Every structure is written in C-alpha cells, then in structure tokens.
Amino acid sequence: MALSSASGNEPENGHLLVTGAAGYIGRVLVARALAAGWRVTALSRTAPGGAAGRRCRFIPYDLARPIDAAALDGAGKVDAVVHLAADTRIDEQGPGLSEEDEVAAARALLAVASAGGARFIFVSSQSAGAGAETRYSRVKRRIEEVVTGAGGYVVRPGMVYGGPQAAGLFGILCGLVARSPVIPALRPAPQVQPIHVADLCDGMLTLAGVSAPPPGRYDIADPDPVPFDRFLAAIARHRVRRSPLLVPVPYALLVAAARIAARVPFLPTLDLGRVEALRRLPAMDTRPSMVALGLIPRPLADGMRPSGRSRRRLAAEGAALFRYLGAAAPGKGLVRRYVRAIESVDDGVPLGLPAPMLAMPALLRPIDAFPGATGWLRLRLNMAATLLEATPAGDALFVARRPRGILPTAIDIGLTLVADGLALVLSPLAKWVWAKRAGPDGTHRVR
C-alpha cells in the first residue's frame, strides 16, 4: 500500500491512522476524529470498543512486530499517522519489549509514513525531558530524536485526565482515590500540569490537518502547574464523589513505609518507581504550543466530570451577563439558550468569572468599559446581548419606544459618567487581577 499526503484535502476529508487506538487516549482520539469527519484506521492489539470502534477500519498491530506497507494493503491513502502505542513500564521489570524493539517499531512505522509523504505525529511523554532517566523516558526520548530528525511532530502531553472512561494512569489514580479513605499528600508536593484528554486529542488533530503549524515538538498541558494532592482532591470531589482524608506525608517516610510493606505479606505495595518519576517531572513551558494549536485548558473541576463540562457554571455566567446588560431577572429559558450557544461555539468552557462578579455583575464594568481588557468577555457579552434582544424584555430594554425627557436623560448621562470614571480608576487593578488568572491567550479560566 502507498501512503500519500492529502495536500489538497481539508482535515475533515482526511484519512488518519492511529496506533494504540484501543488505549485510553486512542479511544478518545478515534471518536473525536470520526466526529470531525476523518476516516480512521485503528492499529492496536484489540479493536476499539463502542460506536466509534465500529465506524473505523481495524488492523491488528503489535509493537513486537514492526509494521510494513504490505500490512496496510487495502487501507487506502493515509494523510497522517498518530503513534500512540507504547510499552508503559517504568523500568525493565516484568515481561515486555526491549528498548531496541520499541524504537525499531517506531522507525518502521515512520518509514512507511515517510514513503508516501504522510504526516507523522509521535506522542511522547513529559518525563522524556527528565534529568533522571527511567526505561520509559529513555525510550520516549530516543524515538523523539528519530521523529524530529525525519521532520515529524512530537507531542509531549502533561498529566492526561478526564473523558467518559477513566483508564491509564488517570484510571489508576481514580481507583486509588475511590478505594482509600486516606490519601498521602507528599511533601514536598510534586507539581503536575493537567491536560484534558479531549483537549489533547484536539491538539493532535490540529497537527494532523493541512493547516498545522511547522513540524517540531509541541508541549500540550496547562501552563500553570498544580500540586499533585490538589489534583487528587479534584478527582475525589468531582470524579468519584468521595471525601478521603488528605494526610501530609514526607517523601522519606513514604519510601520507608513502602519498603516495609514490600516485605510483609498481604500488605498493599506501592510502585516507588512511578512515585519517583512523578517527583522528577520537569516543568514545561506550554504557552507557545497551546497558542500555536489554539488550545485553552478547561477548568480542572469541569474536566474531571465524565462530560468534561459544567452547565451549572455556564448558567451562572449567563445569568450574570444578562443582569449586567440590564435584564433584572433573566428567565431560565434565556439562560438555557446561552448555555447551548456556548456549548456549540466554545466547547462549553466557562469564562470562570470570580464569585463576586457572578453575585454583583456591576463589578465587570472596570474590565469591560475600555478596549483591550479581554476579547473573550466582549464576545460572550455580544452573544448574551444578541440573545437578550430576541426576547420581549430585551426589546423593551434596547429599543426606545417613546422620547425621554431632558431631566431623565441628563441623570442617565451623569450616572454613566460617574460609572465610567470609577471604572477608569479601578481598571488597572481589575486588569491585573484578570491577567494573573488568565490562560495562554488571555482567556480567563479558573480551576
């Protein structure tokens, strides 16, 4: 089979080949690619499950047997290859591939893609940049060097979480939090950079499309790290609906307890290799990559939910914006229309307005009154105004049916001048507070 580049095709008409398609990230990538109009060929040891799995072509694939073009006969032209399949062992313990076998499998797949000019995207790991090597990080870095040398794309994701099904490391953490009444909070606390699995997959689809940024390495994660115990607390509260006790534990004490437990039968054991790898994760400056890919990390609390969205926050945001625009009591129907509109055009991600602004929408005035504060707030306000204008209350609010007297008009002008004066004084402070909590492109998002 000859792979070929779709130089004239739009992404929605392209053909995507995905290795590791039955894994945690692979299942989500296949589903989102199909929803975006891609044709998908799934390469994995087992076929992806669910409706998405039934809609894609499945070809059995194993890293232990490097692929060649003959294995893909009948798949048709392929525009991009996403290589997700990996041996996830931290060290050499247990059965699995050797380093050379895994690197050879990546070379073979890259050769098949390069022969037809198909774009190649390798999904690496944040640990590939760690100073202290593990087997896993070493293999990832070696494959990175091969891929970048061939002009391909490398993706380093942060801590991947969320999605309808909890699997991979995220699934392990969910199971731990669900079962244990006490969770050790390491001190010093490791820092993680979360990325929702759907956001990660959207970034990879952008790299696979014809309008992708130049080849190279792209770090996809929240630019602002969070303590690992805070990440576990978010799993407990928003994913598994439990309230385990977080107990601060010095790392040295945890190591000693793990070594004792390993020698005592029937006691649960702890994989210190994974803990150590977590502690040594290097921080990534992800802002350039996130901007280049047009990605905005969703709030951690919302992403933890199986849907990845929070309609309640959107509803509170819509009600506040309507009140700010002059609607004294926006009805539920109007708020629902706002929520549906944001879900259709912005993936349902709330702005993350602080609670005081939700309670007192007039506090938005210092941010909104002058140009350059934030484009996203203006866009949401414009959408809310459009929806409000379509209601009888909005019509009465925005359209003057009768001339106003000189005195009421003078009073309105005076109050407006006073409000704008206060906004001018408070605007620098408001902009500073907003910027401190802004995303990579200035969008305000909170966890």
Secondary structure, 3 states (H helix, E strand, C coil): CCCCCCCCCCHHHCEEEEECCCCHHHHHHHHHHHHCCCEEEEEECCCCCHHHHHHCEEEECCCCCCCCHHHHCCCCCCCEEEECCCCCCCCCCCCCCCHHHHHHHHHHHHHHHHHHCCEEEEECCHHHHCCCCCHHHHHHHHHHHHHHHCCCEEEEECEEECCCCCCHHHHHHHHHHHHCCEEEEEECCCEECEEEHHHHHHHHHHHHCCCCCCCEEEEECCCCCEEHHHHHHHHHHHHCCCCCEEEEEEHHHHHHHHHHHHHCCCCCCCCHHHHHHHHCCCCCCCHHHHHHHCCCCCCHHHHHCCCCCCHHHHHHHHHHHHHHHCCCCCCHHHHHHHHHHHHHHCCCCCCCCCHHHHHCHHHHHHHHCCCCCCHHHHHHHHHHHHHHHCCHHHHHHHCCCCCCCHHHHHHHHHHHHHHHHHHHHHHHHHHHHHHHCECCCCCECCC
